[in-house]
Amino acid sequence: MASAEVSPLTAPDSFVKTMPSIDPSLPMNDLMVASVDPINGYILEKFGGTAKVVCQMSDTKGRIIVSNCHISKGEVIFVETPLHAVQEDRNNEAYKLVQKLQRKGEWDFEPLWYWCALKSALLTNTAEQQQQSSPKSKTAKAQPSGAKGGKVGSGGGGAAAAATVPKAGKGATGGVNGVPWSTTLLKSHITRILPKMQERLLMLFAPDKVAPSRAVKKLVTAFDLAGEVNEAKLEKLLQVWIHNCFEHEDDPVGYAVFFLPSFLSHACDPNAVWHYDEASRFVLRARQDIRPGDEVCVSYVSEEGLFEPSHLRRFMLHKTKGFICLCPRCTAPYDKSRGFVCPRCRKGTVFLTPNDSLIKDLQQASAFIDHHQKPQGKDGKDDKSAAPPPPAAAASAAASSSDPPAPTPQSHTTSPSAIRAYVCTSCGAHIDNLAKHAMLKQERHWVSQLRRMSGEEDEFQDDHRDQEILWRQKHGKAAPLPPHITVPLLNQENMKEHLEAAEREEQKDLDEGEPEGDDKYAGLVTLPMDLQGRMDKEVKAIFTQHWAAMKWHGLLHDFSVMKRHKDYVAAVDHMRARLDLQYKMFDGDAGSVGWALEELSTTLLRKGGYGGTGKPSRNTRYARPSGNEREESLQVLTEAYAIMSRLFGQEHEYTERITQRRDMVQAAVRKSALSASLSLGAGKGGSSAAEATNQKKRPAE
C-alpha cells in the first residue's frame, strides 16, 4: 500500500462512449491489462470529476484500486449499486429444474450458483425488456464489513409464461411435438441482461483454463442454450460469480456482483471498510487516513476474524479464497495475537511468528511462497486461483526446517520496537523448538475448544478427539491427560444440554429492558463452575496477549451474565480485559471493539441495578452498584459511537442503536438528577416550615 503520485482521472466526454469492447476469451493476464482503461472509463462515467480512486495494474496483484487524493478516516470513498443481482426463485419453473438437476447430478455447488450464471448468460437488446422481466429486489438488512460472498436478486420470467409451463418434475424436460420445453418456454423464465452488463461481468476475475464442468454441460443441453451461449462462456460466468459475489439478501437468499468493489484487494490491516446502506448499495469508507497513491484494501475476513492469529487467518483465506495473504500483519516479525506466558520466568510474554503452525496445508503453502517469493492479492496472477501445490522438496524442507538462530538476549523491555519473536519480554530468554512446539499444540487445542464453546465451526475437532482416544488407548482410561488435551471435549450432546440449561436459566432471570426471545447467546455452551475455574487457570497459565485469552474473557463475560446466579462485577472485569487485549492486538478501529463496548455498557447498567435504558430495574437481586455505573456506561457508549460512526456512518443501524441507547441513558440520568434535586429542595423546605412552627411555640423571652 505504498504511496505514489497518482493523477485524478480526466478524459474527454467521448472517452467513455468510444471505449472499445474487451474480448472475454483473452487469457486472464491479457484481459486484466486490456481492461484497466475500461474500468477507469466506468469510474469516470459513474463518479465524474469527484472520483477518489483509479484502477492500476500491479506486478504482483493484477488490477488494484488506488487513491488519487487524500481521504480522511471515516470519509465515504464511493457508493455503488449492484452490477447484477440474483435471488433464489422458488416459484420459477426454470429454477426448479436447476434444483432438480443439481440434486440428481450431485454437482459441486448449490443451485443458486448455477442460477446466477444462467441469469448472466442470455442477452437482451433493450433495458426496458430487462427491467420488465426483473422485479425489484428487497432492501437487504445492513451487514458488517468483511461479508465476502453474495447480495440482492431479481426474479424470473412473467406470470403468463409460468402459467403454461409444466412443473419441474416428470415431463419438465419433455415438450410438445418433439420440441423441448426448454426451447419453447423454460428459457423464457431466465431473465436476460444487457450486453454491457455481461461484458463487465466477464472483465472480473475468473481462473484460466477451467474446463466446462459436467453441470454446465448439462445446463446447456437442458435449456438448449447452444445457439446463444457456449459451454466455455457459461463456465466462466459461473467462476465469475463464485470468485466475486457478495451476500446480498437473506430471505430468499440472494447474491450480487459489484463492479468496482471486485478489484479491491485484501489486507489484514485494511485501510477501508465496506457495508450496505438502506438501499442495499455497497458503501466503502476509509478505516484509516489514506494518502494519494495508497492502495485501497478491505478485509475478506470478518471484523471478529481480524483478531485471530495470522496463521488462522491465512489458513482460512487459503482454504476459501485460494491465496496466501502476505500483508504487513501476516509478514510481521512477530504476531501480536500470539503471545504466550514465558515458560521460564512465568511473567513475561513470548510471541510467535505468523508462519508458526501445526497446520500441514499452511506449512506447505508457506514453504511454496517462501520458495518463490510471489505475493498474492485480490485480482492478480496468483490470487484467486488456488495456489499450485508446493514441490515435494519444499514441503519436506518446511517440515524439517529448524528455528532461526537464537538472537542475542535483549534488555528487559516491553517496548513494541524491542519485541522479538521467541524472546521473552521480561527475562529475555529465548525459547527452544521443544517449547515452541508445546505452545503450538496448546494453541491448537484451545482454538478448537473456544470455537466450539462459542457455537462456531471447529475444523480441528476430529484431530483432538483422535488425540484423546490414542492417549487413552496407550495409557489407560484413568490416566490423566497431558496439558494440550486436558479439558474434556464437549460433544454435540453435551453442547445441546448446556445450551438448553442456559436458556432455561436465562428465562427465569430476564431483567427489565431485555426483550423476550432474545437469541444473543444462541449457540453458546455454558460450563459448570468447577470446569470454568479449571479452564480459567489453564488459559491464564498459557496465554497472555493472545486471541485465545481475548476469546476466553468474552466467554466468561457471557457465562457471568447468563448463569442463574449472575455476577455482573466479574462480567465487567472480563469485558474490560477483553477490550484491553483487543486494543493491543489490532491498530485502528474495528467493529468488534464497538460491539464489545456496547456489551460493556449494558453490563455496567445491570451491575448498577438499572435496565438497558438506564432506568432503575425491578430485579436488583444481582446488582452490585458502586454509584457511577450510568456515568461509566455513557462514557463507554460515547467511545463506541465514535468507532461505529467512523466505520459505518451515523445513519447505519449499528450507530443508530448506540445513539438510541445513549440518549435513553442520558434521559434517565437527567430525570434522576431532577428528582434528587426536587427531593432535596422539598426536604429543605420542610425543615424550614418545621423550624418556623417551633419558633411560634417557644415562649417569648
N, C-alpha and C positions, 0 to 999 in steps of 0.2 A: 504494500500500500504506500509506496514511496511517492513523494510529490514530484511533479514535473510541470513544466509550463504547458498549459492547455488553453487554446483559444476558444472563445464561445462559438457556437455554431452559427454561421452566417452563410446564406446562399440565396440566389435569386429565386423568385416565385416559381419559375419554370423548373427548378431543380427537382421538386417533389413530383411534379406532373410528368416529367420526362425520364424518371428513374427507370432504367432497364429492368426487365424481369430476370429472375435468377433461375438457372436450370437446377431443379431439385435433385436431379440424378448425379450431380457432381459428387466426388468424394468429399467427406466431411471437412477435411482440411481446406480444400479449394473453396467449398461452399462458405466456410467461415470468412475467408479473405474477401470473397466476392460480395458478401452480404453486409460488410461494415458500412458502406455508403448507403445502401437502402435502409439500414437501421437508423443511421443518423438522419436520413430523409424523413423517416417516420417520426423521429423526435422533433424535427422542425415542423412537420405537419401537425403534430399533436400539441406541442407546447410553444412553438414560435420562438420569439426572442427571449422568453422567460425561462427557457430550458437551463437547468443547472447541471446537467450531465451530458456526456458524449460517450459514444461507443468507440473502443480502440481494440486493436489486436495485441495480445500479449504473447511473447515467445513461449511461455510455459503453460498458460491457461486458455489460450484462444481468445474469444471475444469477452471483453470486460467492460464494465461501466465505470467511468472516471468522472470526478467532479471538475467542472470548469470555472468554479467560483468558490468563495468561502461560504460554507454552510454552518450555521451555528447549531449547537446542541438543542434538540427539540424541534428544529425547523423542518417543515414538510419539504421533502426533496421532489417528489412527484406523486400524483394520484392517477390511477389508470383503471379503466373498466376492462372486463374480460375480453380477450380476443375471441374466445369461443368457450361456451359453457354447455355442459350436458348433464342431465339427471337420469336416474332410473325412471322408466316409464312403464309401470306395471300393467297399464291398460292398452299399451301399444302392441299390436299383434306381431310386428317385426321384432320388438324387444323380447316378446315371449318366445319367439323362435330362436333368438340368440341364446336365451336361457336354456331352452331345451337342448340345443346343440352342445352347449357347454357342459351340461350335466352328462349327456351321453358320451361325449368325446373326451372327458377328463382333461380339459385344456389347462394351460399353465396359469391363466389369470381369471379373475371374476368376470361375469358377463358385462359389467359396466365398462370395463376397459375396451372390450371389442365394440360395444355400442358407441363409445366415444370415437373410435376410429371410423366406424361406418358413417357416423353423422358428420365426419370431416371429409368424407371421400367424394360425395356427389356434388356437382356444381350447379348453380343456377345463374342466370344472366341478370336478374333484377333483384335489387334489395327488397322491393315490395313483396315479391314472392316468398323470399326467405322470411320476412317479418310475419307474413300471414301464417306461415306453417310452423312458426316457433312462438309459443306462448311465453309471456314474460316470466322470468324466474322470480321466486320469492326472495325477500330480503334475508340474507343469511345472518345468523347470530354472530356477533363480533367474536373473533378468535384471537388468542395471543400470538405473538410473533413466533416464528420457527415452525409453524404447522405446515411443512412442505408436503404436498401430496395432491389435492384436488379441490374445487369450489362451485358455483351455480349450475343451472341446467336449463335446457329447453326441451319441450315435449315433442312428440312425434306428429304424424300427419293429421288430417282433418277428420271430423266425425263422420262425414259422408263415406269416406273410404273405409273407415273402421266398421261401418255397418254391413259392408258387403264382403269382408274378408273372413274366412273361417277361422275359428280359434286355433291357437297353436296346439298341435297335437296330431291326431290322425288326420291325414289329408291336408295338413298345413303346407306341405311341400308338394302336394299334388297339383291339380289345375283343372282347366276346362278345355276340352277338345285338344288335349295334348300340349296346351300352353301352360307352363308352371305358374302357380300363384305368385311366386317371387317376381316374375316378369310383369304380370298384369297389375297386381295390387300391393303386394307386400313391400316392394321397393318404394311405392309412393308414401309409405309410412316412415321413411328415412328422410329427415329434414335435409334439404340441400343448403349449401353455403356459397358465398360469393367467391369468385376466383382469387381476388386479392387476399381474402381471409385464409384460403388454403395455401397460397403462396407464402404468406408469413408463417403459417404453421410449419411448413416444410423448411423454413430457414432455421428452425430451432434444432437443438442438438438431438441427434439420434446416432447410435453406434453404427459404424460402417460394417458392411459385409454380413448383415443379418439375413439369412435366407428366409423366405416366406415360411411361416410355421404351418403345421397341419391345420390349425384352427383357422388361419387366414385363408388357406386354400379352400376349406370347407365353406367359409362365408362367401367367398367369391362365387362359388358354384351354387350355393343355396339361394342367393339373392340375384344370380345371373348378372354379375357386375362386370364381366369380362369386357363388354363393349365400352364401358366408361372408366373402369379402374382396374389396373392390373394388380397382380398379387404383390409385386415388389413395392408398389406405392402404398397399398393398404397396410403392409407390414411396417413401412416407415412411419406412417401416421400413427400406428399402434405404439411404436417405440417413442415417438414424439410425446404422446400423452403419458406414457409410463415415466419418462425422464424429466418432464417439465410441468406436470399439472399440480394444482393446489386443491386442497379440500375446500369445498365452497358451500355445500348445503348438507343438512343433517337428515331431513325428512321431506321427500325422499332424498337419498344420498346423491350428491352431485359433485362433479369435478369441473374445474375451469383452468384454462391456459391463459396466462397474461403474457403479452409480448415482451415488453421491456424488462420486467422482473425476471424473465427466463435467462437473462445474461448476467444476473447478479451472482458473484462468487460467494463461497462460504468462508467464514473465518470464525474461530472460537473466541476471538476478541473483536467482534464486529463493530464497525463504526456506524451502522444503521440498523433499524428495526422496522418491521412491517406489521400491519394489522388491517382489518377490514373496517370500513365505516358503515353507517346505517344503510347506505345504498349498495352494499356488497362490493364496493370498489377497493382496490389494492392501494393502501396508503403507505408510503415509505418516508420515514423520519430519520433524522440524524441522531444517533445514540451518543455520539461524541462530536466535538468540533471537527469539521472536515475541511482540509485545505485544498486549494486548487491543485489538480494533478493527483490527488489521492484516489486510489481505487475505492469504490463504494462496495462494502461487503455486508452481508447479513449472516445470521446463523441458521444452519439447516437443522440444528438440534433445538430442543425446547428451552425455554428460559430456565427451567429447573436443571436441564441437562448441561447447561454451561458450567455448573459447579462440580460435575463429575470429573474424576481424574482423566488426564489426557488419553491414557491407553484405552479407557472405556469409550470415550467419545470417538476416537479413531477407529476402534473396532466396529462400532455401530455405523459410522459413516462408510466404512469399507464394505460392511455387510449390506447396507440398504442403498447406498449411492454409488458404490463401486470405485471409490478413490481413497487414498490415504492423505489425511489432512497434514499439511506442512506449514500451517500458520505460525506466527510467532509464539503463541502459547504452547503449541504442540512440538515445537523445536527448541523450547527454552532450556537452559542448563539444568533447571530443576522444576518440578511440578508443585505449584503452591497448594494443590488439593490433595497432596500425598505426603503429609507429614506424620511420622511415627515417633513414638516415645523411644528415646535413645536406650538401647539395651545395656549400655554400660553405666551411665550416671543416673538414668531414670528421671532426669529433669529436663534435659534439652530435647530438641526436635531434630530428627534426621529426615531429609527429603529425598525421595526417589526421583528418577528422571521420567519424562513422558514415555520413553521406549521400554522401560522395565515392565515385563508382563509374563504371565504364565500361559497366555492365550496363544496357542500354536499358530493359528492363522495370522494373527497380528505380527508375531515374530517373523514369520516368513515374508509377509508383505513388507515389513520394515527392513528386512535384510535386502529385499529386492530394491526398495527405494534407496537405501544407503549405497547399494552397489552401483546403481545407475544415476543417482542424484538427479532425478527428474520430478520436480514438484507437480502436483496435480491440483486442479481447480474446478470451477463450475463447468466451463464450456470448452476446455482445452483438449488437446490430443489424447491425454491420458486421464481425462477427468471422469466422464460419465460412463464410459465403458468400463467393465470390470477390469481391474489390474491384471495383467498377464501373470501366470504362475511363476514364482521365482525359480531360478535354476537350482537344481538339487545341491550343488556346491554351496550356493549362498544360503539355502535353508540349513544345511549341515553346519555351516560356519556360524549361523545365528544361534543354533542350539548349543554349540560347544564353545562359543567365544567367552572369554573371561572378562572380568571387570577391567576398566581402565586402571592404570597405576594409581596407587593411593596418593592423593595430594598431600602436601605438607600441612600438618595441623595448623589451623588458623587461630587467631586470637579469639577469645571468648566474647563473641558479639552476636547480636540478633539483627544487625542492620541488613536490610534486603540486599544491598550491594555486596555484602560479605558472605552471604549464604552460598554454600556449595553442596551439590548432591553428594550423598553418602557420608557427610561430615556433620557431627552433632553441633548444634548452635550454642551449646553450653560448655561441654567439656572438650570439644574439638576432636573427639575420637572419630576414626574412620571405620565404618562397618565393613566386614568381610563378606564374601559370597554366601557363606552359610547363613549369616544374619539377614542378608538381603532376601535370600530365598524364603526364610521363615516369615519375613514381613509380607512377601508376595502371597504366600499361602494363606496367611491370616486375612489379608485384604480380600482375596478372592472369596473366602468363606463368608466374611461379614457383608460383602456386597450382595451375595446371594440371600443371606438371612434378612437383611434390611429391606431388600426389594420385595421379598415375599411377605414380610410383615406389613408392608405398605400396600399390598394387593397388586404389585407390579409384576411384570413378566420377569422370570428368573431363568436366564439361559444356561445357568450353571448348576441347577438343582440336581440333575441326574448325576453329574460328576461327584457332587458332595454325598449323595446317597450311596454311590458306589464306594466312596472312600470309607464311609462309616461301616458298610457291610464287610468290606475286606478287613478292616481293623478288628471287627468283632469275630470274624472267622479265624483270624490269626491269634488273637489274644484272649478270646473268650467273651461271652456276653456280659459278664460282670466287670470286665476290665475297664478302667477309666479311659475316656477318650483323650487324645492329645489336644493341645491348645487350639490347633487350627480346625478341629471339628468337635469342640467341647459342647456347644449348645445343641440340644436335640433339634433335629429338623422338624419344622411344622408341616405336616402333610395336609392335603386338602380337607380331610375330615376334621382335623384339629382347627384349621383356619375357619371352617364353617361354624364349629361350635363356639369358638371365641367371638366371632362376629355376631352371632345370634345373641350371645350373652351380653355383649356390649350394647347392642341395640335395645335389649330389654331394660338394661340399667339406665341408658340414656333417656328412655321414655319415662321412667319413674321420676327423674330429676330434671325435667325440662325447666329451664329458668325463664323468667319473663323476657320477652323480646326474641326468643328463639322459636321460629315457626315450626308447627307440627310437620313431620315427614322430612326434616332436614337430612339430606344424604351426604353431608360434607365429609363424614368419616366412613362412608360406604367402602368396603374392601379392606379397612384397617383391621389388623389382627391384634387384639389385646392379649396381654400375658399376665399370668399370676404374679403377685407382688414378689415372691421369693425369686422367681426366674428373672423378673425385671432387675432386681437388685444384683443378681449374679452377673447378668449381661452388662449392666452398667459398670460394674467393677472391671470386667474384661475389656470393654471398649476404652475406658479411661487408661487401662494399663497398656494398651496397644497404640492408640491413635492420639494425636494432638491436633494439628491443623490438617484435618483430613475430611473428605466428603463423608466418610462413614460416621465420623463424630458429629458432623452437621446433621446428617440424616437421623442419627440416634437421638439427638436433642429434640428434633422436631417430633419424632415418635413419642418421646417421653412427655412432651407438652400435650400431645393429643391423648395419651393414656391418662394424664393427670386431670384433664377436663372431662373425660368420658366416664371414668370409673365411678362407682356409686358413691364412694366417699371421696369427693373431689378435693384436690389440693391445688388451689389457684396460686398459692405462693410458689410452689415448686414449678407449676406451669409457666409462670412469668420468668423464673430463673432460667428454665430450659430454653424458652424462646429467645431470651436475650443472649444466651450462649450461642444459639444457632445463628443469630444475626451477626454476632461478633465474628464468627468463623466465615460467614458469607462475605463480610466486608474485607476480610484478609485474603480470601481466595480469588476474588474477582474484582478487577478495577472497573469502575463506572457503574452506570445504572443497570438494574436488572429487574424484570417483572417479578421474579421470585422473591426479591427483597421487599418489594412493595406489598406483595401478598402476605409475607411473614409479618411485616409491620402492622398490617390490618388485623391479623390474628392476635398480635400482642395487644393492640388497643382493646379488643373485645375481652381478652383475658384479664387485663388490668381493671376493666369495669366490673367484671364478675368478682374479682378479688375484693373490690371496694364495696360490694353489696349492691351494685347497680345492674340494670338490664342493658341490653345492647344499645339503647337510645340514650343512656346516661341517667335515666330516671331511677329512683330507688326501687329495688326489686322486692317482691313479696317473699321470695325464698332467699334468705340470707344465712341459711344454716352453715354454708361452707365459706362464707365471706370472712376475710381477714384484713379489714381496712386499716390503712395507715394514715388516711386523711387527705391524701393528694392524688388518688388514683385517677380521678376525672381529668385533672390538670395534666398528669403524665400521659393519659390516653390522647388528649388533644395535641400534645407535642408529637406523639408518635404518628397520629393521623396527618398532621401537617407535613411531616417528613415523607410519609407515604404518598401524599398528594403531589408533592414536588417531583418525586420519581415518576409516578404514573402519568402525570400531565406532560412530562418531557418525552416519555416513551410513546404514549398513545393519544395525547391531546386532551384538552379539557372536556370535550364532548363525548369521549369514549365511555362505555358503560363502566369500565374499571374505575375511572377517575370520578365519574358521577356518583358511584356508590360510596366512595370515600368522602366526597363532598357532602352528600346527604347525611352520612353518619357524623361527620364533624359538625355540621350545622345543628343536628339534633342534640349532640352532647353540649355544644356551646349554649343552646337554648335552655337545656336542663340546668347548666351551671348558673346562668343568669337568673333563672327562676328561683333556684335555691338561695342565691345571694340576696335576691329581693325579699324572699320570705324571711331569711335570717335578719335582714335589716329592719323589716316591719316588726318582727317579734322583739328585736332589741328596743325599738322605739316604743312599742307598747309596754314593754317592761319598765322602761324609764318613766313613761307617763303614769303608769300605775303606782310606782313608788312615790312620785311627786304628789299624787292625789292622796295617798295614804298619809304622807307626811303632813299635808295641809289639814287633814281631818284630826290628826293627833294634836296639832297646834291649837285647834279650836277647843279640844277637850282639856288642855292644860289650864290650871287656874292662873289668873293674872298675878304678876308679882307686885 
